[in-house]
């Protein structure tokens, strides 16, 4: 008696997160079905046109927006940005460079600097 392995599946929201796209902007059949690990790998290896278009033009989910702006997701929340933005909207924000964006970038730079300092300190203490 051999047991057949069932394919690992995930909810569309999880697959969208792994693909870095905004779920509500994906096709209806993607949103309503389940995605197997093999299907996810195929989408990543050879993305269909709708996926390439979403990655290029958006709308983008909050983690992608934050990364493109060089700030944290918390910084987006503090700025009042709660909905998905397109690439064009993100580029407009970068061009305008409002005060809140400069401040959030400074906070993010300080956070990265402190994280690197702590990592170096930990590496030094583990060498002793």
Secondary structure, DSSP 4 states (H G I P E B T S, - for coil): --PPPPPPEEEHHHHHHHHT--GGGS-HHHHHSEEEHHHHHHHHHS--HHHHHHHHH--B-HHHHHHHHTS-HHHHHHTT--S-B-HHHHHHHHHH--HHHHHHHHHHHHHHHHHHHHHHHHHHHHH-
